[in-house]
Amino acid sequence: FLGAAYGVPGIGVDTHVARVARRLCLSQARTPERVGRDLEALFPQEDWVFLHHALVLHGRYVCTARNPNCQGCGLQGYCPSRRA
């Protein structure tokens, strides 16, 4: 909320963010706190709010939990978890 409303940098880690971060091998952590720290170490602070929203939306509409749309994914060429 603080990032979207007031521009306070941060990466909120929900189930979508954690799942996509693990599938993209950006983090292998299992706790939201650790996933957040891993992502913060990989990306510049000015991108954290955008990154959070991008990962949430990607996890909701493309890289879903049960049936990821790997064929329609723009990150397919970079994703180590992609399905043929």
N, C-alpha and C positions, 0 to 999 in steps of 0.2 A: 504494500500500500504506500509506504513512504517513498519508494522509488518512483511510482507512477504519479503520485500526487505532488510531491515536493522535490523530486530529483535526487533524493538521498541514495547514494550508490549502495547496492546490495543485490544478492542473488537469493531469492526465496526458493527453497527447494521443497517441491511437493512431489507427488508420485510421478507425474509426467516428467518433470525435470530430472529426477533421479533415474528413471527408466531410460530416458534418451541419453543421458550422460554415460550410463553404463554401456548401452548398446554402441555408442560411438567411441567407447574406450577412453573417455575423458576422465572417468573416475571409476574405480571398482569398489568404492566405499559403500557401506550398507546403511549408514546413519545420515540423515539430512545435514547435520553439522559438518561431517567429513566431506560429503559430496560438495557442499557449498565452498569449503576451504580449497578443495581440489580445483574447482572451476575458477575461483578467485585467483588462484596461482597461475592459471593458464591464460586468462584474459585481462586486458587493461580495465581499470576501474571505471573508466568512462563508458564502457560497453556492458557493464553488469546488468543494468535495468533492461536494456534491449535484449540481452542474452536470455534473461529470465523469461521474458514474454515470448521470445522466439522458440525456446525449448518447450514451454507450456503448449503453445499452439501446434508445434510440430508433433508433440506427443499426443495431443487430442485428435488431430485430423489426419496425420500421415503415419506416424510411428506408434500406432495404437498397441495396447498391451496384448490383446489376443490375436489380432489379425493385422499386422503391420503391412502397409501398402509399399513394399520395397520397390516394386516396378514403377510406381508413380513418384518416387522420392527423388528430390533434387540432390540429395547427398549420397545417392546410391554408389557412386564411384569412389567415395571416401569412407564408406561404412564397413567396418570389419565384420559386422553382424548381419549384413544383408542376406536376404534369402533369394535364391535363384528363381 
